[in-house]
Amino acid sequence: MPAAPTPWRIREVQPSDAEDIIALLKTSFAEQGSNLLMEAGEFSMTVDEEEFFLTEQSLRADWVGYVALTREKPSHVIGLVTAEGKQRRAIKHRASVGITIAQTWRGQGIGKALMRQVIKWAKDTEGITRLELEVLARNEVAIHLYERLGFEREGVIRRAIFRDGAYLDEYVMGLLL
């Protein structure tokens, strides 16, 4: 018996996703105890600016973005992952990953599906031999996911951010392809 379809689907990001992406990011940054590196109010891109950004990035062979969308109509963005290749010749083989999932949709396999998609893209992209990311040391759920997907902890950035009256450390993690 085939598995029931998920209530979400994944596809490559499109400029028309800009408004939903901004809403997702602003909501995620404003969460109490957020594990993202921006604070509420710091993200200031307009829909037009985000559309332009996504259009420009889509022209790059070393950049990709995927969104998780609800299957309900109208669908909306509930997750986002991006991978951005480095520009300098000596480090062009590296791509940095960033991911966020809407709080109410966490724990449903969206992060794993998005990460698998970006790993597949990296393996299929000529010249990319390493994915890397930074994750707050307190974000144990994300760290466990990344490790299950093959990422390894490579270092610690001590006092990486200051939030809620305390300094927080980050792990640098990498996946060699």
Salt bridges, closest charged atoms under 4 A:
ASP17 OD1 - ARG11 NH2 2.74
GLU31 OE2 - ARG106 NH2 2.82
GLU39 OE2 - ARG163 NE 3.07
ASP62 OD1 - ARG60 NE 2.88
GLU72 OE2 - HIS76 ND1 3.96
GLU84 OE2 - ARG60 NH1 3.01
ASP124 OD2 - LYS120 NZ 2.66
GLU132 OE2 - LYS86 NZ 3.63
GLU132 OE2 - ARG94 NH2 2.90
GLU132 OE1 - ARG130 NE 2.69
GLU147 OE2 - ARG153 NE 2.77
GLU154 OE1 - ARG130 NH2 2.56
